[in-house]
């Protein structure tokens, strides 16, 4: 008999937050497996920012809006007009014309090309 039961448990430790326990249904004869926590994995992991608002891309040139790794930095992607972006928290050091976005990808865009912003 091949019954499924909730036997696989693992914890995800998030720096500065409460650990989360997840349960996954697996075959009853499968042993409990442990999963890596952030402290056991790569230093390149980043916490996801909670968006502080949303805007719509409106580049008047008609070309896709460049998303940069940092202000005036390397282009890491681009967004078509009409795309809704989620805004991230910044400390002001990037300059008043640059806006940090966290979705659909994370980077910086020229703020003059964002409209209909809601905070």
N, C-alpha and C positions, 0 to 999 in steps of 0.2 A: 504494500500500500504506500503510495507516494503522497503524503499529506504535506501541506505547507504550514509553517508556523513562524511566529516572530521570534527567531532565535539568534539573529545576528545583531549585536549592539555595538555601537562605536561612539566615541566622544570626539567632538571637534572643539579644541580649546581656542578661544579667540582672545588675543591680548587685551586686557583691560575690561573684558566683558564676561558674562556668566557662561560657563561651559554648556554646550548643548548636547543632549543625548538623542541619537537618531535610531530608529528601529526599522529593520528591513525584513520582509518576509522571505524566508529561504526554506529549502527542504528540511524536514525534521531531523534527518541524519547528518546535517552539516554542523561542524563544530563552530563555536563562537570564535570570531576572528577579531583581532585588534587592528585599529587603524592609526596612522600617524597623526600627531598633533602638530600645530604650527611650530612648536619649539623643536620638533624633530625634522623639519623640512627646510627648504631653501630660504635664505634671507631675502629673496626677491619678492616674497608675497607682500601684498599691500591690502589694507583694509579698504572697503568700499565706502565712499562718502555718501551721506544722505543728501539728496538734492535740496537746494534752498529755493528753487524756483524753476520755471520753464520758459523758454523763448522759442520763436520760430525763425529759421534761417531765411534771410531775404537779401541776397547779394545782388546789388543793382547792376553788376557787370554781366549777369546772366551765366556766369561760370560757377562751378561748385566752390563752396567756401572751404579754404584750407584749414585743417586742424593741425596745430603745431605741438611738438613735444614740450616746448616752453615758449614764452613770448619771443618772437623773432627767431625761433629755433627751427629745427628740421621739421618738414611737413611729414606727418604720419598718416594722413588720410584727408578726405574731403567730404563735404555734405551738400546735397542738392537743396535748392530753394524749396521751402515748405517743410523741411525736416524739423521736427520738434526736438530741442536739446534740453537736457537737464543741467542746471547750473550748480557748480561746486563752490565750496567756501575758499576764499583767498585772503591773503594778509595785506594786500595792497601793493606789495613789492613788484608786481608784474606790470604796473603802470595802469593809468585810468582807461585806456582804450582796449585792453586785453581782458577777456572774460574766460574763466576756467569752466569747462564743461566736463560732466562725468558720464553722460550717456548721449548718444549711442556709442561713443568712444570717449576716452579721457584725454584731454589736452586743452589747448588754448585757441580761441578764435578772436577775430577783430570785432569788438562790440558794436561798431556802427552797422554791422551786417546782421544784427539780431533785432527782431521786432516782436510786438505783442507779448512782452515779458510779463509774467505773473509770478508774484512772490508770496 
